[in-house]
Amino acid sequence: MTQAAPPKIRIRGLKKSFGTKTVLAGVDLDIYPGESVVVIGGSGTGKSVLLKCILGLLEADGGSIEIDGEEVVGLRGRRREEINRSCGMLFQGSALFDSLPVLENVAFGLLARKEIDRKEADATALRTLAQVGLDASVAGHFPSQLSGGMQKRVALARALATSPNIIFFDEPTTGLDPIMADIINNLIVKTTRDLGATALSITHDMASARKIAHRIAMLYQGRIIWAGAVAEIDDVDDARVNQFIHGRAEGPIQMTVEV
């Protein structure tokens, strides 16, 4: 990780609304090469929308997103596909293909590129499964035959198989028990470090954020209200950040609760 280099991802004034609801109201964020940044925030604050805008799955209403210095807001066609091929994604809920066995799930991105043959893709998939602690015995299983933790490992292997230089993690520990969540966090730290990849994660799980991040940024009411090193977050003089990281019901962040 180096901040002497230009940002790998540079976001300025990013805006996105759905009808009259403003979700992103001017997001500014830099992610540097080899850095792991985690965006925290409550449910419905726009974390997933931020990821989808970066990947071009949603079209931003305004602002700028640069990847390796290239503007990607409004970018379409082959060049957009080329940039996305340099990225890996671990989806919330794993999002494995139910009808495909584990080996084909992991090899899917490799085969889609049509750059290597099936034998080489399968060999790469098996190596990647080994990197996340799964042996060849699971390769022929279908996702429904696996536990939630194993499904998450397979999804991580799929995200890593193409050796991406940017990896996005969407709520990587959702639905996992604390022990398995910590195993997944450790795998994320190890595998991204081994790849030298830049990582952007979104989560509301503070244990995960503290484990996998170099820096944490908090998204609230459509803007980044604080960003800094993990070691600094407990000393932040912002009641909203303090309320969120300590999980307190009382504070400036008010949640609507129906009784």
C-alpha positions in Angstrom: 0.0 0.0 0.0 1.3 3.4 -0.9 -0.3 6.8 -0.8 2.6 8.4 -2.7 1.1 6.9 -5.9 -2.1 8.3 -7.4 -5.3 6.7 -6.1 -6.3 3.4 -7.7 -9.9 4.5 -7.4 -10.7 8.2 -7.1 -14.3 9.3 -6.3 -15.4 12.9 -6.3 -18.9 14.4 -5.9 -20.6 11.1 -6.7 -24.4 11.5 -6.7 -27.2 9.0 -7.2 -30.9 9.3 -6.6 -33.9 7.1 -7.2 -36.9 9.3 -7.9 -37.1 11.8 -5.0 -34.8 9.8 -2.7 -31.2 10.9 -2.7 -28.9 8.0 -1.9 -25.5 9.4 -2.7 -25.3 13.2 -2.2 -21.6 13.9 -3.1 -19.3 11.1 -2.1 -15.6 11.8 -2.1 -13.2 8.9 -1.5 -9.7 7.8 -2.5 -8.5 4.2 -2.4 -4.8 3.7 -3.0 -2.9 0.8 -4.7 -2.7 -2.2 -2.5 -4.9 -0.6 0.2 -7.9 -2.2 1.8 -10.7 0.4 2.5 -13.9 -0.5 4.2 -17.0 1.7 3.9 -19.2 1.3 7.0 -22.8 2.6 7.5 -26.2 1.5 8.5 -28.6 -0.4 6.3 -30.0 1.7 3.5 -27.2 4.3 3.6 -26.1 3.6 0.0 -23.1 1.4 0.5 -24.2 -1.1 -2.2 -25.3 1.7 -4.5 -21.7 3.1 -4.2 -20.2 -0.3 -5.3 -22.7 -0.6 -8.2 -21.8 2.9 -9.4 -18.1 2.1 -9.4 -18.7 -1.1 -11.4 -21.1 0.6 -13.8 -24.1 -1.5 -12.8 -25.8 1.7 -11.9 -25.3 5.0 -13.8 -24.3 7.9 -11.5 -26.3 11.1 -11.7 -23.3 13.2 -11.3 -19.7 13.3 -10.1 -16.6 11.4 -11.1 -15.1 7.9 -10.6 -11.6 7.3 -11.9 -10.0 3.9 -12.0 -6.3 4.0 -12.7 -6.8 7.6 -13.7 -9.5 6.8 -16.3 -13.0 8.3 -15.9 -15.6 5.5 -15.9 -18.8 7.4 -15.2 -20.7 7.0 -18.4 -18.2 4.6 -19.8 -19.8 1.7 -21.8 -19.0 -1.0 -24.2 -15.8 -2.9 -24.6 -13.6 -0.5 -22.5 -16.1 -0.8 -19.6 -15.9 -4.6 -19.9 -12.1 -4.5 -20.0 -12.0 -2.5 -16.7 -14.5 -4.8 -15.0 -12.5 -7.8 -16.0 -9.6 -6.4 -13.9 -12.0 -6.6 -10.9 -13.2 -9.4 -8.6 -16.4 -9.3 -6.6 -17.5 -11.2 -3.5 -21.3 -10.7 -3.5 -23.5 -10.5 -0.4 -25.1 -14.0 0.0 -22.3 -15.4 -2.2 -24.5 -15.4 -5.3 -23.2 -18.7 -6.6 -24.8 -20.4 -9.6 -27.1 -23.0 -8.1 -27.1 -25.2 -11.2 -23.3 -25.4 -11.5 -20.9 -27.4 -9.3 -18.3 -25.7 -7.3 -15.5 -26.2 -9.8 -17.5 -24.6 -12.6 -18.6 -21.7 -10.4 -14.9 -20.9 -9.6 -13.8 -21.4 -13.2 -16.7 -19.4 -14.7 -14.9 -16.0 -15.0 -11.8 -17.7 -16.4 -13.8 -19.5 -19.1 -15.9 -16.4 -19.9 -12.7 -14.6 -21.0 -11.9 -17.3 -23.6 -8.2 -16.8 -22.9 -7.5 -20.3 -21.6 -8.8 -23.8 -22.2 -11.0 -25.8 -19.9 -8.2 -27.9 -18.5 -6.2 -24.9 -17.5 -9.3 -23.1 -16.1 -10.1 -26.2 -13.9 -6.5 -26.4 -12.7 -6.6 -22.7 -11.7 -9.9 -23.2 -10.0 -8.6 -26.1 -7.9 -5.5 -24.0 -6.9 -7.7 -21.1 -5.9 -10.0 -23.4 -3.9 -7.0 -24.6 -2.0 -6.0 -21.0 -1.2 -9.3 -20.6 0.6 -8.9 -23.9 2.5 -11.1 -26.1 0.3 -9.7 -29.3 -1.2 -10.7 -31.0 -4.5 -13.3 -33.2 -2.8 -15.8 -30.2 -2.9 -15.2 -29.5 -6.6 -18.1 -31.6 -7.7 -20.6 -30.5 -5.1 -23.4 -28.1 -5.8 -23.8 -24.9 -3.7 -26.9 -26.4 -2.0 -24.8 -29.2 -0.6 -22.4 -26.7 1.2 -22.7 -24.9 4.5 -23.0 -21.1 4.4 -19.3 -20.7 5.4 -18.2 -23.1 2.6 -20.4 -21.2 0.1 -18.7 -18.0 1.1 -15.2 -19.6 0.6 -16.2 -20.8 -2.8 -17.5 -17.3 -3.7 -14.2 -15.8 -2.5 -12.3 -18.3 -4.6 -14.4 -17.3 -7.6 -13.6 -13.6 -6.9 -9.9 -14.4 -6.8 -9.6 -16.9 -9.6 -8.9 -14.3 -12.3 -6.1 -12.7 -10.2 -7.9 -9.3 -10.2 -6.1 -6.1 -9.2 -9.2 -4.7 -7.6 -11.5 -6.7 -5.4 -14.9 -5.6 -4.0 -16.4 -7.3 -1.0 -20.2 -6.7 -0.4 -21.0 -7.5 3.3 -18.6 -10.5 3.3 -19.6 -11.8 6.7 -23.3 -11.4 6.6 -25.1 -14.6 7.8 -22.1 -16.2 9.2 -21.4 -17.1 12.9 -18.6 -15.2 14.6 -16.0 -17.9 14.2 -16.7 -18.5 10.5 -16.8 -14.7 10.0 -13.4 -14.4 11.5 -12.1 -17.2 9.2 -13.5 -15.4 6.2 -11.9 -12.1 7.4 -8.5 -13.8 7.8 -8.8 -15.3 4.3 -9.7 -11.9 2.8 -6.6 -10.3 4.5 -4.3 -13.2 3.3 -5.5 -13.6 -0.2 -5.7 -9.9 -1.1 -2.2 -9.4 0.4 -0.9 -12.3 -1.6 -2.4 -10.9 -4.8 -1.2 -7.4 -4.0 -4.8 -6.3 -4.8 -6.6 -3.1 -3.9 -9.8 -3.9 -1.9 -13.0 -1.9 -1.3 -15.4 -3.5 1.1 -18.8 -2.5 2.5 -20.1 -3.7 5.8 -22.0 -2.9 8.9 -19.9 -5.5 10.8 -17.3 -3.6 12.9 -15.4 -6.7 13.8 -14.9 -7.4 10.1 -14.1 -3.8 9.3 -11.4 -3.6 12.0 -9.9 -6.9 10.8 -9.7 -6.4 7.0 -9.2 -2.6 6.6 -6.2 -0.3 6.4 -8.6 2.6 6.4 -12.3 2.9 7.3 -14.8 5.5 5.8 -18.2 6.1 7.2 -21.1 6.8 4.8 -24.0 8.7 6.3 -26.8 10.6 4.6 -25.2 10.2 1.2 -21.7 11.5 2.1 -18.5 10.3 3.7 -18.5 11.9 7.1 -15.2 10.5 8.3 -12.3 8.5 6.9 -9.1 7.4 8.6 -6.9 4.6 9.8 -8.4 1.8 11.7 -6.4 2.7 14.8 -7.9 6.2 14.8 -11.6 5.3 14.7 -12.1 4.9 18.5 -10.8 8.4 19.1 -13.0 10.2 16.5 -14.8 13.3 17.8 -18.0 12.7 15.9 -21.1 11.5 17.8 -22.5 9.8 14.6 -19.3 7.7 14.1 -19.1 6.8 17.8 -22.8 5.8 17.9 -22.4 3.5 14.9 -19.1 1.8 15.9 -20.4 1.0 19.4 -23.9 0.0 18.2 -25.9 2.3 20.4 -29.6 3.0 19.9 -29.3 6.4 21.5 -27.6 9.2 19.5 -27.9 11.4 16.5 -28.5 8.6 14.1 -32.2 7.8 14.4 -33.7 4.6 13.1 -37.4 4.3 12.3 -38.9 1.5 14.4 -42.4 0.3 13.9 -44.1 -1.1 17.0 
